[in-house]
């Protein structure tokens, strides 16, 4: 019997080298589970997307993303809408999609869960969102948080999560509400916002529940709008993101929809921790666009 081939897209830099260090053990776990691993070592996001697309065209049984949300985002571009399953092997500094899907947090255990699902023919269908030409699976953000993500990506020091702490302080100094036009399933709202987030899943930013009621299998996105707030109030409220209780704040509005337009001057969007597009953008939730493996532990 032919052993199924699984492409393993590796981000060697993920988790300050955790992705690279995990490769031998992950390959061993996949091999022990009856899989032929095809390791794809990508130097850039574009290279990773290209290699994953080639693997999908070759008919691999699945594409596994060994890294964080950025690696999963790259793999998603290749598998969304194809029926080829996506699996997550968490090894990044932020593993929000893996958290949302209940993937084992250790990449070797996650590899074992992948092979168990593959042997059993067990899969799960999830929604994904599409903004312009990009697929994404967790949260798209615009406003203060996208500015923080952009600033953190340009910082060379410090490393890890502390970069975001520094970026937050730098962007707080520039905080001001921004005028946007938000269209949710045809209903138009014009308002000033501190940030807007569209959630397919609840988590972003390494464990913050920005869209706590988001369900990646209901065909809708949760739209969280934070209106004008002071610097002091934003700092006081931000810890509530970990529990998702910020949605009870009077400055927060929660909407739901399948097709969402967002327009505003001088703003850009990020999703899955990756740059997506400057405004204006239109985002559509595509039901059951992604097949996933390994979301249950054997």
C-alpha positions in Angstrom: 0.0 0.0 0.0 1.4 3.4 -1.0 2.1 5.7 1.9 0.3 9.1 1.5 2.6 12.1 1.0 2.2 15.2 3.1 4.0 18.4 2.3 5.4 20.1 5.4 5.9 23.8 4.8 8.6 24.9 7.3 9.2 28.4 8.6 12.7 27.9 10.1 12.6 31.2 11.8 9.3 30.7 13.5 9.3 30.8 17.3 12.9 32.1 17.3 14.1 28.9 15.6 11.6 26.5 17.2 10.3 25.6 13.7 13.7 24.5 12.5 14.5 22.6 15.6 11.2 20.7 15.4 11.8 19.4 11.8 13.6 16.1 12.7 11.1 15.1 15.4 8.1 16.1 13.2 9.4 14.1 10.3 9.9 11.2 12.6 6.4 11.4 13.9 4.9 11.6 10.4 7.0 8.7 9.2 6.0 6.6 12.2 2.3 7.5 11.4 2.6 6.0 7.9 3.2 9.3 6.0 5.9 10.2 3.5 6.9 13.8 4.5 7.9 16.2 1.7 9.7 19.1 3.5 9.3 22.5 1.9 11.9 24.9 3.3 10.7 28.4 2.3 13.0 31.4 2.6 10.1 33.9 2.0 6.4 34.0 2.2 6.1 34.1 -1.6 8.5 31.1 -1.9 6.5 29.2 0.6 3.2 29.9 -1.2 4.8 28.8 -4.5 6.1 25.5 -3.1 2.8 24.7 -1.4 0.9 25.4 -4.6 3.3 23.0 -6.5 2.7 20.3 -3.8 -1.1 20.7 -4.1 -0.8 20.5 -7.9 1.2 17.3 -7.4 -1.7 15.8 -5.5 -0.3 15.5 -1.9 -2.6 14.2 0.7 -2.3 17.3 2.8 -0.2 20.4 3.5 1.1 20.8 7.0 2.3 24.2 8.2 5.2 24.0 10.7 5.5 27.4 12.2 3.0 30.1 13.3 0.1 31.9 11.9 2.2 33.3 9.0 3.1 29.8 7.9 -0.5 28.7 8.1 -1.5 31.8 6.1 1.0 30.8 3.3 -0.2 27.2 3.2 -3.8 28.5 3.2 -3.3 30.3 -0.2 -2.5 26.9 -1.7 -5.2 24.7 -0.2 -8.3 27.0 0.2 -11.0 25.9 -2.2 -9.1 22.8 -3.4 -10.3 20.1 -0.9 -6.6 19.3 -0.1 -6.5 19.3 3.7 -4.5 21.8 5.8 -2.8 20.7 9.0 -1.1 22.9 11.7 2.1 22.0 13.5 2.4 24.9 15.9 5.9 26.3 16.3 5.5 30.0 16.1 5.4 32.9 18.6 1.7 33.2 17.7 -0.4 30.1 17.0 -3.9 31.6 17.1 -5.4 29.4 14.4 -4.1 26.3 16.1 -5.5 27.5 19.4 -8.9 28.2 17.8 -9.1 24.7 16.3 -7.9 22.8 19.3 -4.7 21.6 17.7 -2.2 20.1 20.2 0.2 22.8 21.1 3.3 20.6 20.6 4.2 20.2 16.9 5.1 16.5 17.4 1.8 15.7 19.1 0.1 17.7 16.3 1.9 15.6 13.7 0.6 12.5 15.5 -3.0 14.0 15.4 -2.6 14.7 11.7 -1.6 11.1 10.9 -4.4 9.7 13.1 -7.0 11.8 11.3 -5.5 10.8 7.9 -5.7 7.1 8.7 -9.2 7.4 10.0 -10.4 9.6 7.1 -11.4 12.2 9.6 -11.6 15.8 8.4 -13.3 19.0 9.4 -14.6 21.7 7.1 -14.1 25.4 8.0 -14.9 28.8 6.6 -12.2 31.1 5.3 -12.3 34.7 4.4 -11.1 36.3 1.2 -10.0 39.9 0.9 -9.0 40.9 -2.6 -6.8 38.1 -3.8 -5.8 36.8 -0.3 -7.3 34.1 1.8 -7.2 34.3 5.6 -8.4 32.2 8.5 -8.2 34.1 11.8 -8.8 37.8 12.1 -8.4 40.8 9.8 -7.6 44.1 11.6 -7.5 47.7 10.6 -6.7 50.8 12.7 -4.7 50.9 15.9 -3.8 47.1 15.9 -2.8 47.0 12.3 -0.6 50.0 12.9 1.0 48.2 15.9 1.5 45.0 13.8 3.1 47.1 11.0 5.4 48.9 13.5 6.4 45.7 15.2 7.3 44.1 11.9 9.7 47.0 11.3 11.4 46.9 14.7 14.6 45.0 14.9 14.7 45.1 18.7 13.5 43.6 21.0 12.6 40.2 19.8 9.5 38.0 20.4 6.3 39.4 22.0 8.2 42.3 23.5 8.4 43.9 20.1 4.6 44.3 20.2 4.8 45.9 23.7 7.2 48.5 22.3 5.2 49.0 19.2 2.0 49.6 21.3 3.8 52.3 23.2 5.0 54.0 20.0 1.6 53.9 18.4 -0.2 55.1 21.5 1.7 58.3 21.1 0.1 58.7 17.7 -3.4 57.5 18.6 -6.3 59.3 17.0 -9.7 58.1 15.8 -10.0 57.5 12.0 -13.1 58.0 9.8 -14.2 54.9 8.0 -17.2 53.6 6.0 -18.2 50.1 7.0 -20.7 48.1 4.9 -22.0 44.9 6.4 -24.2 42.9 4.0 -25.3 46.1 2.3 -25.9 48.1 5.5 -23.7 51.2 5.5 -22.2 52.8 8.6 -20.0 55.9 8.7 -18.1 56.5 11.9 -14.9 57.2 13.6 -13.0 54.2 15.0 -10.0 53.3 16.9 -9.9 49.8 15.3 -12.0 47.4 13.3 -11.6 43.6 13.4 -13.3 40.9 11.3 -13.1 37.6 13.0 -13.5 34.2 11.4 -12.0 32.8 14.6 -11.8 34.4 18.0 -8.0 34.8 18.6 -5.3 37.1 17.2 -2.1 38.7 18.5 -0.9 35.6 20.3 -3.9 34.8 22.4 -6.2 37.9 22.4 -9.9 37.1 21.9 -10.8 40.1 19.8 -13.9 38.4 18.3 -14.9 36.0 21.2 -18.1 34.7 19.5 -16.6 34.1 16.1 -17.4 30.6 14.8 -15.4 29.4 11.8 -18.2 27.1 10.6 -21.2 29.4 10.6 -20.6 31.2 7.2 -20.3 34.6 8.9 -17.6 36.9 10.2 -17.9 38.7 13.6 -17.2 42.4 13.1 -15.8 44.2 16.2 -15.8 48.0 16.0 -14.0 50.0 18.7 -15.0 53.6 18.5 -13.0 56.6 19.7 -11.3 56.0 23.1 -8.6 57.9 25.0 -5.1 56.5 25.4 -5.8 55.8 29.0 -9.0 54.0 28.3 -7.4 51.9 25.5 -4.6 50.8 27.9 -7.1 50.0 30.6 -9.4 48.0 28.2 -6.7 46.1 26.3 -6.2 43.4 29.0 -9.8 42.5 28.7 -9.1 41.2 25.2 -7.5 38.1 26.7 -10.9 37.1 28.2 -13.0 38.6 25.4 -14.9 40.9 27.9 -14.0 44.0 25.9 -17.2 43.5 23.9 -19.2 44.8 26.9 -17.4 48.2 26.8 -19.7 51.1 25.7 -17.3 52.0 22.9 -17.5 48.6 21.3 -20.1 47.5 18.7 -20.3 43.9 17.5 -21.9 43.1 14.1 -22.1 39.9 12.0 -22.1 39.5 8.2 -20.9 37.6 5.2 -19.7 40.4 2.9 -18.0 43.4 4.5 -16.7 46.5 2.9 -14.3 48.9 4.6 -13.0 52.2 3.3 -11.0 55.0 4.8 -8.0 57.2 4.0 -4.4 56.2 4.9 -5.3 52.8 6.5 -4.2 49.3 5.7 -5.3 45.8 6.7 -3.5 42.8 8.2 -4.8 39.3 8.7 -3.2 36.2 10.2 -0.5 38.6 11.2 0.3 39.3 7.6 -0.1 42.4 5.5 -3.2 42.2 3.2 -4.1 45.4 1.5 -4.7 49.2 2.0 -8.2 50.4 2.1 -10.7 50.2 0.5 -11.2 46.5 0.7 -14.1 44.0 0.4 -14.0 40.8 2.4 -16.2 37.8 1.8 -16.6 34.8 4.1 -16.5 31.6 2.0 -18.3 28.8 3.8 -16.5 25.4 4.1 -13.6 26.6 2.0 -10.9 24.7 4.0 -10.6 21.1 4.9 -8.4 20.6 8.1 -6.8 17.6 9.8 -5.3 17.1 13.2 -7.7 19.1 15.2 -8.3 16.2 17.6 -5.6 14.6 19.7 -5.2 10.8 19.2 
